[in-house]
């Protein structure tokens, strides 16, 4: 570690550089400061800058102004500033510090922390900060315009300034500084007119006093906008929009960054537009340019750019939020930004075959869920979805551009499918495509889902995959219930027939699908199948507790067309003898909407149904229906409780 004791360090450094200089090593030294210059600097700085870290000061990778600031005081700033042209500036390249820059960092320290001679203690209140500025203003003539502006921005538009000073105090500082710089500018022009030249010192930024005054004018105008109703509303946001806008000083780049942040956060476009209208200065920006930049950044993250991923670790969520904002804007009737603009910006990404398929699909799906895609984009989406599923097969856009080609591709793949995994892949493929809509396919045995089931049952042996194929078919069909692929009753009938042809092992899955279909013909077929059973069949079923609600629902759905003798059929006898021996009872509150549809004609009408069942000699069944209808908790559904409620409620 470097020893902070200045005398010891000075002695060691002097010895080191003196030896290098005496040995004639100067031609081999590549740094800006040569050994002899080091020796001279050390001697002079050692006398006025106690505690200075000389090694970091002369390290061209460090900012020398930040190293100097801690040791600067009103007593040594002038002496150190005279040595500044021997110190390399940040980044090297032969550039050196200027006296103006040294005074600027000292004034920052003086304003915030005070000085042993000029300000005994750091300012605390607005009045003390104004007094601190007045003290600093006495030394503004030592700064070139660019350094003066940098100093003023550091005490009016820094995080410390926004936190410690009121807006009124910051405005007052700007007013006083404007007056001071105007006077300095007039003096500078007067000297120039007399042949004395401009103020001494190198102004790296090349800023004039007029430009500095223009800068302060915008600062004042920006502070005035902080009382705008929209800016005040930003303080209620969970995001630091208000602080970011405050510190932006209405500079174009900073306002743009804030607007992009709002866009990627999914803020309404009107919100972003209001920000651009409130900000002052020549922004030359629009909501459209902001959204375009935001989309480009998200696309970079989707493409795997490490820097973009750091800022947007979940780019799809960000994109979805922006697309939703554009959609809402379009719905409100604003045509400033449309879906065509988004599609134009995203189309190159979606069509880039060198990028992964999955994110391209996700982008198109987000667009599809919010806007009506053009035919070319729809075909692209279908192609990407197909490629994502069929990773080992080359697919062209012609293979999926219309329903006939997609059906032909499916049949080709189905013909070669033999394993359980092959059929799972085809199931995913059908869900990735739009449903087949042609009548000769959609509601016939040619329906892809029916063909898939037939091939699955024919070629895939349960012993090989160690799965219940019947149950897998039920799971497959049920997964389509709440989607656009929900199968019509005709297809449910075809699939059920395929299952029934393999009875008795697949009879129960067939009955489940038919009972859930809600189709009267299939419900009747369900009851016919049950009436033809023997009592021995039921105990062999894998899930009688799941079947009872479905069968009771089927029974009540067609109850008006069934003869009274139905309740005395063999169905009820083996139900009572086998299913109701278990506890808890299979009909639960969760199945009440299916097996206990509440009548719109009141509870009195509903009470007649369990009473009829009870009078027919099926008391447990009747009690279970009453418990379900009354919303009884599932834990109370037992054989005894079902019998107990009969006397109480009937």
VEXDO-446945 format. One record per residue (C-alpha): x, y, z. Coordinates in steps of 0.5 Angstrom, whole numbers, padded with zeros to 4 digits, always signed. Example, Ala and Ser with C-alpha at 12.3 -4.5 7.8 and 13.67 -1.06 7.14 Angstrom:
residues 2
+0025-0009+0016/+0027-0002+0014/
***
This chain:
residues 650
+0000+0000+0000/+0002+0007-0001/+0004+0011+0005/+0000+0017+0006/+0006+0021+0010/+0008+0026+0005/+0015+0027+0007/+0017+0020+0007/+0014+0019+0000/+0017+0026-0003/+0024+0023+0000/+0023+0016-0004/+0020+0019-0010/+0025+0024-0011/+0031+0019-0010/+0027+0015-0015/+0027+0020-0020/+0033+0023-0019/+0037+0016-0020/+0033+0015-0026/+0035+0022-0029/+0042+0021-0027/+0043+0014-0030/+0040+0018-0037/+0034+0014-0037/+0030+0020-0040/+0030+0017-0047/+0027+0011-0045/+0021+0014-0041/+0015+0014-0045/+0010+0018-0040/+0009+0025-0041/+0013+0028-0035/+0020+0026-0035/+0024+0024-0029/+0027+0031-0028/+0020+0034-0029/+0018+0030-0023/+0024+0032-0019/+0022+0039-0020/+0014+0038-0018/+0016+0034-0012/+0020+0039-0009/+0015+0045-0011/+0008+0041-0009/+0011+0038-0003/+0012+0045+0000/+0004+0047-0001/+0000+0040-0002/+0001+0036+0004/-0002+0029+0004/-0002+0029-0004/-0002+0022-0007/+0003+0024-0012/+0003+0017-0015/-0004+0018-0017/-0004+0025-0019/+0001+0023-0025/-0002+0017-0027/-0005+0018-0033/-0011+0013-0032/-0013+0018-0026/-0017+0024-0026/-0012+0029-0023/-0017+0034-0021/-0020+0029-0017/-0014+0028-0014/-0012+0035-0013/-0019+0037-0010/-0018+0034-0003/-0012+0038-0001/-0014+0045-0005/-0015+0051+0000/-0015+0058-0001/-0008+0058+0001/-0005+0054-0004/-0010+0054-0010/-0006+0059-0013/+0001+0056-0012/-0002+0049-0015/-0005+0052-0021/+0001+0055-0023/+0004+0048-0023/-0002+0045-0027/+0001+0046-0034/+0006+0041-0032/+0001+0036-0030/-0002+0031-0035/-0010+0031-0036/-0014+0025-0036/-0013+0021-0042/-0006+0023-0043/-0005+0025-0051/+0000+0031-0049/-0006+0035-0046/-0004+0038-0039/-0009+0041-0034/-0010+0049-0034/-0010+0054-0028/-0018+0055-0029/-0019+0048-0028/-0016+0047-0022/-0019+0054-0019/-0026+0051-0021/-0025+0044-0017/-0023+0048-0011/-0029+0053-0012/-0034+0046-0012/-0030+0044-0005/-0031+0051-0002/-0038+0052-0004/-0040+0045-0001/-0035+0044+0005/-0033+0051+0006/-0025+0053+0007/-0021+0054+0014/-0020+0061+0012/-0026+0063+0008/-0032+0059+0010/-0031+0056+0017/-0036+0051+0017/-0040+0048+0011/-0047+0051+0009/-0053+0048+0012/-0059+0053+0009/-0061+0056+0003/-0058+0063+0006/-0052+0060+0008/-0051+0057+0001/-0052+0064-0002/-0047+0067+0002/-0042+0061+0000/-0044+0063-0008/-0042+0070-0006/-0036+0068-0003/-0034+0063-0010/-0036+0069-0014/-0030+0073-0012/-0026+0068-0016/-0030+0067-0022/-0025+0072-0026/-0020+0066-0025/-0024+0061-0030/-0025+0061-0037/-0033+0061-0039/-0033+0053-0040/-0030+0052-0033/-0035+0057-0030/-0041+0054-0033/-0038+0047-0031/-0038+0050-0024/-0044+0053-0024/-0048+0047-0026/-0044+0043-0021/-0048+0047-0015/-0054+0048-0019/-0056+0041-0023/-0052+0036-0019/-0055+0031-0014/-0053+0034-0008/-0056+0041-0011/-0063+0038-0012/-0063+0035-0005/-0060+0041-0001/-0062+0047-0004/-0069+0049-0006/-0071+0051-0013/-0071+0058-0011/-0064+0058-0008/-0062+0055-0015/-0065+0060-0019/-0062+0066-0015/-0055+0063-0016/-0057+0063-0023/-0059+0070-0023/-0053+0072-0019/-0048+0068-0024/-0051+0071-0030/-0050+0078-0028/-0043+0076-0026/-0041+0073-0032/-0044+0078-0036/-0040+0083-0033/-0034+0079-0034/-0036+0078-0041/-0036+0086-0042/-0029+0087-0039/-0026+0081-0044/-0029+0085-0050/-0026+0091-0047/-0019+0088-0046/-0020+0085-0053/-0022+0092-0056/-0016+0095-0053/-0011+0090-0056/-0011+0086-0049/-0014+0079-0052/-0018+0075-0049/-0018+0072-0042/-0012+0068-0041/-0012+0060-0040/-0014+0055-0045/-0021+0054-0046/-0021+0046-0048/-0029+0047-0050/-0028+0053-0054/-0034+0057-0050/-0035+0064-0050/-0038+0068-0045/-0044+0069-0050/-0045+0062-0050/-0044+0061-0043/-0050+0066-0042/-0054+0062-0046/-0053+0056-0042/-0055+0060-0036/-0061+0062-0039/-0063+0055-0041/-0062+0053-0034/-0066+0059-0031/-0072+0057-0036/-0071+0049-0034/-0072+0051-0027/-0078+0055-0028/-0081+0048-0031/-0080+0045-0025/-0087+0048-0022/-0091+0045-0028/-0096+0041-0026/-0094+0035-0030/-0087+0035-0027/-0090+0036-0020/-0094+0029-0022/-0088+0026-0023/-0086+0026-0016/-0092+0021-0015/-0089+0016-0019/-0085+0010-0016/-0079+0011-0022/-0074+0017-0021/-0077+0021-0027/-0078+0027-0023/-0071+0027-0021/-0068+0025-0027/-0072+0031-0031/-0069+0036-0025/-0062+0034-0027/-0063+0034-0034/-0063+0041-0035/-0067+0040-0041/-0061+0038-0045/-0063+0034-0051/-0059+0028-0049/-0061+0027-0042/-0069+0029-0044/-0068+0024-0049/-0065+0018-0045/-0071+0020-0040/-0076+0019-0045/-0073+0013-0047/-0074+0010-0040/-0081+0012-0040/-0082+0008-0046/-0079+0002-0044/-0083+0002-0038/-0089+0002-0042/-0091+0009-0040/-0097+0012-0045/-0095+0016-0051/-0099+0022-0049/-0094+0022-0042/-0088+0022-0046/-0091+0027-0051/-0092+0032-0045/-0085+0031-0043/-0082+0033-0049/-0087+0039-0049/-0085+0041-0042/-0078+0041-0043/-0074+0047-0046/-0069+0048-0051/-0068+0046-0058/-0070+0039-0057/-0072+0037-0064/-0075+0030-0062/-0082+0027-0062/-0085+0021-0059/-0084+0017-0066/-0076+0018-0065/-0076+0016-0058/-0080+0010-0059/-0076+0008-0065/-0069+0009-0061/-0073+0005-0055/-0075-0001-0060/-0068-0001-0063/-0065-0002-0056/-0070-0008-0054/-0068-0011-0061/-0061-0011-0059/-0062-0014-0053/-0066-0019-0056/-0061-0021-0061/-0056-0022-0055/-0052-0016-0054/-0049-0016-0047/-0049-0009-0046/-0057-0008-0048/-0058-0014-0044/-0055-0011-0038/-0060-0005-0039/-0066-0010-0041/-0065-0017-0038/-0072-0018-0040/-0073-0015-0047/-0080-0019-0049/-0083-0016-0043/-0081-0009-0045/-0083-0010-0052/-0090-0012-0050/-0091-0006-0045/-0089-0001-0051/-0093-0005-0056/-0099-0004-0051/-0098+0003-0050/-0098+0004-0058/-0104+0000-0058/-0108+0004-0053/-0105+0010-0057/-0108+0008-0063/-0115+0006-0060/-0115+0013-0057/-0115+0015-0064/-0108+0018-0065/-0104+0017-0071/-0098+0020-0069/-0095+0013-0068/-0098+0006-0071/-0097-0001-0072/-0094+0000-0079/-0089+0004-0075/-0087-0002-0070/-0088-0007-0076/-0083-0003-0080/-0078-0003-0074/-0078-0010-0072/-0079-0013-0079/-0071-0013-0080/-0070-0017-0073/-0076-0022-0075/-0073-0024-0082/-0066-0025-0080/-0065-0032-0081/-0058-0032-0077/-0062-0030-0070/-0065-0035-0066/-0072-0037-0068/-0076-0037-0061/-0075-0029-0060/-0077-0028-0067/-0083-0032-0066/-0085-0028-0059/-0084-0021-0062/-0089-0023-0068/-0094-0026-0063/-0094-0020-0059/-0095-0016-0065/-0101-0021-0067/-0104-0020-0060/-0105-0013-0061/-0105-0011-0068/-0108-0014-0075/-0101-0017-0078/-0100-0016-0086/-0100-0023-0090/-0093-0023-0090/-0092-0022-0083/-0097-0028-0081/-0093-0032-0086/-0087-0031-0083/-0090-0032-0076/-0093-0039-0078/-0086-0041-0081/-0082-0039-0075/-0087-0043-0070/-0086-0049-0075/-0079-0048-0075/-0079-0048-0067/-0082-0054-0067/-0079-0058-0072/-0072-0056-0071/-0069-0062-0074/-0073-0061-0081/-0072-0056-0086/-0078-0052-0087/-0080-0047-0092/-0085-0041-0092/-0089-0045-0098/-0090-0051-0093/-0094-0047-0089/-0097-0041-0093/-0104-0044-0093/-0108-0049-0090/-0108-0054-0095/-0100-0054-0095/-0100-0054-0087/-0105-0060-0088/-0101-0064-0093/-0094-0063-0088/-0098-0065-0082/-0100-0072-0086/-0093-0073-0088/-0090-0072-0081/-0096-0076-0079/-0094-0082-0083/-0087-0083-0081/-0089-0082-0073/-0088-0088-0069/-0086-0086-0062/-0089-0083-0057/-0085-0077-0057/-0087-0076-0065/-0094-0075-0063/-0092-0070-0058/-0089-0066-0063/-0095-0066-0067/-0099-0064-0062/-0095-0058-0061/-0094-0057-0068/-0102-0057-0069/-0103-0052-0063/-0097-0047-0066/-0102-0047-0073/-0109-0044-0074/-0114-0049-0073/-0116-0052-0079/-0123-0049-0082/-0125-0052-0088/-0131-0056-0086/-0129-0062-0090/-0123-0063-0085/-0125-0059-0079/-0131-0063-0077/-0130-0070-0080/-0125-0076-0079/-0120-0072-0083/-0119-0067-0077/-0112-0067-0075/-0113-0068-0068/-0118-0074-0070/-0112-0077-0074/-0107-0076-0069/-0111-0080-0064/-0112-0085-0069/-0105-0086-0070/-0103-0085-0063/-0107-0091-0061/-0105-0095-0067/-0098-0095-0067/-0096-0093-0060/-0096-0098-0055/-0098-0097-0048/-0093-0102-0046/-0087-0098-0049/-0088-0091-0047/-0091-0094-0040/-0097-0089-0040/-0104-0089-0040/-0105-0087-0047/-0113-0086-0046/-0111-0081-0040/-0106-0078-0045/-0112-0077-0050/-0116-0074-0045/-0111-0069-0043/-0109-0067-0050/-0117-0066-0051/-0118-0062-0045/-0112-0058-0046/-0115-0055-0052/-0122-0053-0048/-0120-0046-0047/-0116-0045-0054/-0118-0043-0061/-0117-0050-0062/-0123-0053-0058/-0125-0059-0062/-0133-0059-0064/-0137-0064-0062/-0137-0068-0068/-0129-0069-0067/-0130-0071-0060/-0135-0076-0062/-0130-0079-0067/-0124-0079-0062/-0129-0083-0057/-0131-0088-0062/-0124-0089-0063/-0123-0090-0055/-0129-0095-0055/-0127-0099-0060/-0121-0101-0056/-0125-0103-0050/-0125-0104-0044/-0119-0101-0043/-0120-0094-0046/-0128-0094-0044/-0127-0089-0038/-0123-0084-0042/-0128-0084-0048/-0134-0083-0043/-0130-0077-0040/-0130-0074-0046/-0137-0075-0048/-0140-0073-0041/-0136-0066-0042/-0138-0065-0049/-0144-0062-0047/-0147-0065-0053/-0154-0068-0052/-0153-0074-0057/-0146-0076-0054/-0149-0075-0047/-0154-0080-0049/-0149-0084-0052/-0145-0084-0045/-0152-0086-0041/-0153-0092-0046/-0146-0094-0045/-0147-0094-0037/-0153-0098-0038/-0150-0103-0042/-0145-0104-0036/-0144-0110-0031/-0143-0108-0024/-0136-0111-0024/-0134-0106-0029/-0134-0100-0025/-0129-0102-0019/-0124-0103-0025/-0124-0096-0027/-0118-0092-0025/-0122-0085-0023/-0129-0087-0021/-0129-0080-0016/-0128-0076-0023/-0133-0080-0027/-0139-0079-0022/-0140-0071-0023/-0139-0072-0030/-0144-0078-0030/-0149-0074-0026/-0149-0068-0030/-0150-0072-0036/-0156-0075-0033/-0159-0068-0031/-0158-0065-0038/-0162-0070-0041/-0167-0072-0035/-0173-0069-0039/-0172-0074-0044/-0171-0080-0040/-0176-0085-0037/-0177-0085-0030/-0174-0093-0030/-0167-0090-0031/-0166-0088-0024/-0167-0096-0022/-0162-0098-0028/-0156-0102-0026/-0152-0096-0026/-0155-0093-0020/-0154-0100-0016/-0147-0101-0018/-0146-0094-0016/-0149-0094-0009/-0145-0101-0008/-0138-0099-0010/-0137-0092-0011/-0141-0089-0005/-0137-0094+0000/-0131-0089+0000/-0130-0083+0004/-0130-0077+0002/-0136-0078-0003/-0134-0076-0010/-0139-0070-0011/-0135-0064-0008/-0137-0057-0008/-0131-0056-0014/-0136-0060-0018/-0142-0057-0017/-0143-0053-0023/-0142-0060-0027/-0147-0064-0023/-0151-0059-0019/-0153-0054-0024/-0157-0049-0020/-0164-0048-0023/-0166-0041-0024/-0173-0043-0022/-0171-0043-0014/-0168-0048-0009/-0175-0051-0009/-0175-0054-0016/-0168-0056-0014/-0170-0060-0008/-0174-0064-0012/-0169-0067-0016/-0165-0070-0010/-0172-0072-0007/-0173-0076-0013/-0167-0080-0012/-0168-0081-0005/-0175-0084-0006/-0172-0089-0011/-0168-0091-0006/-0161-0088-0007/-0160-0084-0001/-0153-0083-0001/-0153-0080-0008/-0159-0075-0006/-0155-0073+0000/-0149-0071-0004/-0153-0067-0009/-0156-0063-0003/-0149-0062+0000/-0146-0059-0006/-0152-0055-0008/-0151-0052-0001/-0144-0050-0002/-0142-0055+0004/-0134-0055+0005/-0131-0061+0001/-0128-0064+0008/-0135-0065+0010/-0137-0069+0004/-0137-0076+0008/-0142-0082+0007/-0145-0081+0014/-0146-0073+0013/-0150-0075+0006/-0155-0079+0010/-0155-0074+0016/-0158-0068+0011/-0163-0072+0008/-0168-0071+0014/-0166-0064+0016/-0167-0061+0009/-0172-0066+0005/
***
